[in-house]
Amino acid sequence: MPVAAPVLRPAQTGGGSSVPVHVAIIMDGNGRWAAARGLPRVAGHRAGAEAVTRTLRAAARRGVGYLTLYAFSSENWRRTPEEVTDLTSLLRYYLRHKVAELHRENVRIRFIGDLERFGRDLVDELRRAEHLTAANTGLTLQLALSYGGRGELALAARRLAEAVARGDLCADQIDEEALSGCLLTAGVPDPDVIVRTSGEHRLSNFLLWQGAYAELVFTDVLWPDFDEAQFEVVLRIYAGRERRFGARPGG
């Protein structure tokens, strides 16, 4: 069951809206969902993909601007070759059969992570999806693939070091804004809320920099069972939080 929502009150988000601009989700529990039904793990991943579709539509209906989904972590490469193949095959299937539909729904698609590990053919498909939907003005779906927060921070540090070495930047000009501009998520607002399903209570190397002030919501619901009702629970919990960004109550 999802975590219980607190007594509701207007959210203090800085913009006066109780609907988050950016929701990020760690989609967890596909394997346990399949095991509980005596099914192979790939069946859980397929059911999880359907949960993505439900969640995307729920977010769009509620006016969420950005939805980031942790689809494949950098650590997932350690799984068995068979499961990695199942996951990449499922990704390829959805790229070929769902991107056109998302394009018609005015969804913009972005991918973040060490995409080159997937191989040139799949990377080309990812880039085509981004290019096709780049001008769309609806919800932005950002999929984290072969992604790790620590690796992203190391990449940003290398980019800054290279800029200093070229003479484009002085070391004393490196600040939070400069580092943020070198992240894979540059140009995307930080998440207002990070959700993790399946009862786990950790970030697992996801959006470590960007999530510094995100509200955290944990639910026992396994990802394949996540639906619009569960998404509404998340929004109610978010609306009941008072976001101070480190400030004391009252200012």
C-alpha positions in Angstrom: 0.0 0.0 0.0 1.2 3.6 -0.6 2.4 5.7 2.2 -0.4 7.6 3.9 -0.9 11.2 2.8 -0.7 13.8 5.6 -3.3 16.4 6.4 -3.4 18.7 3.3 -2.5 22.3 3.3 -1.4 24.6 0.4 2.1 23.7 -0.7 4.8 26.3 -0.2 6.8 25.8 -3.5 7.9 29.3 -4.2 5.7 29.5 -7.2 2.4 29.1 -5.4 1.5 25.8 -7.2 0.6 22.5 -5.5 1.5 20.7 -8.7 5.2 20.0 -9.0 6.9 21.2 -12.2 9.2 18.2 -12.2 8.5 14.7 -10.9 11.3 12.1 -10.9 10.7 8.4 -10.2 12.9 5.5 -9.3 10.9 2.7 -10.9 11.6 -0.3 -8.6 9.9 -3.7 -8.1 9.5 -5.2 -11.6 11.4 -8.4 -10.6 9.5 -8.9 -7.3 6.2 -8.3 -9.1 7.1 -11.1 -11.6 8.4 -13.4 -8.9 5.2 -13.1 -6.9 3.3 -14.3 -10.0 5.7 -17.1 -10.9 6.7 -15.2 -14.1 10.1 -14.5 -15.6 11.7 -11.2 -14.8 11.1 -9.9 -18.3 7.4 -10.1 -17.7 7.8 -7.7 -14.8 9.8 -5.3 -17.1 7.0 -5.5 -19.7 4.4 -4.7 -17.0 6.6 -1.9 -15.8 6.7 -0.4 -19.3 2.9 -0.2 -19.2 3.1 1.6 -15.9 5.3 4.1 -17.6 2.5 4.8 -20.1 -0.1 5.3 -17.4 2.2 7.5 -15.3 3.1 9.7 -18.3 -0.5 10.3 -19.2 -1.4 11.0 -15.5 1.5 13.5 -15.3 0.4 15.2 -18.5 -3.2 15.5 -17.4 -2.2 17.1 -14.1 0.1 19.7 -15.8 3.4 18.4 -14.7 6.1 19.9 -17.0 8.9 17.3 -16.6 8.8 13.6 -15.8 12.2 11.9 -15.3 12.2 8.1 -15.0 15.2 6.0 -13.8 14.9 3.3 -16.4 18.4 1.7 -16.4 21.1 2.6 -14.0 24.8 2.3 -14.6 24.8 -0.5 -12.0 22.2 -2.5 -14.1 25.0 -3.5 -16.4 26.0 -6.0 -13.7 22.8 -8.0 -14.1 22.9 -11.2 -16.1 23.5 -10.9 -19.8 20.1 -12.4 -20.4 18.3 -9.7 -18.4 20.3 -6.9 -19.9 19.4 -8.2 -23.3 15.7 -8.3 -22.3 15.8 -4.7 -21.0 17.5 -3.3 -24.1 15.2 -5.3 -26.4 12.2 -3.8 -24.6 13.7 -0.4 -25.0 14.2 -0.9 -28.7 10.6 -2.1 -29.0 9.2 1.0 -27.4 11.4 3.3 -29.4 10.0 1.7 -32.6 6.4 1.4 -31.6 5.7 4.2 -29.0 7.7 7.3 -30.0 5.4 8.2 -32.9 2.4 8.1 -30.5 4.2 10.3 -27.9 5.1 12.7 -30.7 1.4 13.0 -31.6 0.7 13.7 -28.0 3.2 16.6 -28.0 5.6 14.9 -25.6 9.3 15.9 -25.8 11.7 13.0 -25.2 15.2 13.4 -23.7 17.7 10.7 -22.7 20.5 11.1 -20.1 23.2 8.8 -19.2 26.2 7.0 -20.7 24.3 6.1 -23.8 27.2 5.0 -25.9 27.3 1.7 -23.9 24.2 0.6 -25.7 25.9 0.5 -29.1 25.7 2.7 -32.1 22.5 1.3 -33.6 20.5 1.9 -30.4 22.1 5.3 -29.8 21.0 6.3 -33.3 17.4 5.3 -32.4 17.6 7.3 -29.2 18.8 10.4 -31.0 16.1 10.1 -33.7 13.5 10.0 -31.0 15.0 13.2 -29.4 15.2 14.9 -32.8 11.6 14.0 -33.8 10.1 15.4 -30.6 12.5 18.3 -29.9 10.1 21.0 -30.9 7.1 19.6 -28.9 5.8 21.9 -26.2 4.0 19.4 -23.9 5.4 17.4 -21.1 9.1 16.5 -21.3 9.8 12.8 -20.7 13.4 12.4 -19.6 14.6 8.8 -19.4 17.8 8.0 -17.4 19.5 5.2 -19.2 22.9 3.8 -18.2 22.8 6.6 -15.7 24.6 7.2 -12.4 24.6 10.4 -10.4 28.2 10.0 -9.3 29.3 9.4 -12.9 27.4 12.5 -14.0 29.2 14.6 -11.4 32.6 13.2 -12.5 31.7 14.1 -16.1 30.8 17.6 -15.0 34.1 18.0 -13.2 36.0 16.8 -16.3 34.1 19.3 -18.5 34.9 22.2 -16.1 38.6 21.1 -15.9 38.8 21.0 -19.7 37.3 24.5 -19.9 39.9 25.8 -17.4 42.7 24.1 -19.4 41.5 25.7 -22.6 41.4 29.1 -20.9 37.6 29.4 -21.4 37.0 29.5 -17.6 39.0 30.6 -14.6 39.0 28.2 -11.6 37.5 30.9 -9.3 34.5 31.1 -11.7 33.5 27.6 -10.9 30.3 27.8 -8.8 27.1 25.9 -8.4 25.6 27.4 -11.6 28.7 26.5 -13.6 28.6 22.9 -12.4 24.9 22.6 -13.1 25.5 23.8 -16.6 27.8 20.9 -17.2 25.4 18.2 -16.0 23.5 16.0 -18.4 20.3 17.7 -17.1 21.4 21.2 -18.0 18.4 23.3 -19.0 16.0 21.1 -17.1 14.7 22.4 -13.7 15.7 20.3 -10.6 13.0 17.8 -9.5 10.5 19.0 -7.0 9.8 15.5 -5.8 11.6 12.2 -6.2 9.4 9.0 -5.8 10.7 5.5 -5.2 8.4 2.5 -5.5 8.6 -1.0 -3.9 9.3 0.0 -0.3 13.0 0.8 -0.7 14.2 4.0 1.0 17.3 5.2 -0.9 18.2 7.2 -4.0 20.5 4.6 -5.5 22.8 7.1 -7.3 19.9 9.0 -8.9 20.0 12.8 -9.5 22.3 13.3 -6.5 23.0 17.0 -7.3 19.7 17.9 -8.7 17.7 16.3 -5.8 19.4 18.4 -3.1 16.0 20.0 -2.2 13.6 17.6 -3.7 10.8 16.2 -1.5 11.2 12.4 -1.1 8.2 10.1 -1.3 8.5 6.4 -0.8 5.7 3.9 -1.5 5.4 0.1 -1.0 3.6 -0.2 -4.4 5.6 -2.2 -6.9 6.3 -0.3 -10.1 4.1 -2.5 -12.4 1.1 -1.7 -10.1 1.7 2.1 -10.1 -1.2 3.9 -11.8 -3.0 7.2 -11.9 -4.4 6.7 -8.4 -0.9 6.2 -7.0 0.3 9.3 -8.9 -2.5 11.3 -7.3 -1.3 10.1 -3.8 2.2 11.5 -4.7 0.7 14.8 -5.7 -1.4 15.0 -2.4 1.7 14.2 -0.3 3.7 16.9 -2.2 0.9 19.4 -1.7 1.1 18.8 2.0 4.8 19.6 2.2 6.2 23.0 3.1 9.3 23.6 1.1 11.7 26.0 2.8 14.9 25.4 0.8 16.9 25.7 4.0 15.2 28.8 5.3 13.6 29.0 8.8 9.8 28.9 9.2 8.4 32.3 8.3 11.3 33.4 6.1 
